[in-house]
Amino acid sequence: MLALMITLTPGTLSIDISDDYKSIYVHSLHVPNIEEEIATIRKSYEGAIMEVFHG
């Protein structure tokens, strides 16, 4: 679900998921700070997904 939401975001594309399913490889246009981008994805998408699936 997270990979799909990332891909739907303009300028991003989920490329692959690691064998242990703990990492998503993302191609993104214009990311000046990688750590900040990861934090943004976690804050905005992961929380919403967890709320939907885990109440």
Residue pairs with C-beta under 8 A, 6 or more apart in sequence:
1 49
1 53
2 24
2 41
2 45
2 46
2 49
3 14
3 17
3 24
4 14
5 45
5 49
6 12
6 13
6 14
6 24
6 26
6 41
6 45
7 13
7 14
11 28
11 29
11 30
12 26
12 27
12 28
12 29
13 26
13 27
13 28
14 24
14 25
14 26
15 25
15 26
15 27
16 24
16 25
17 23
17 24
17 25
18 24
18 25
28 37
31 37
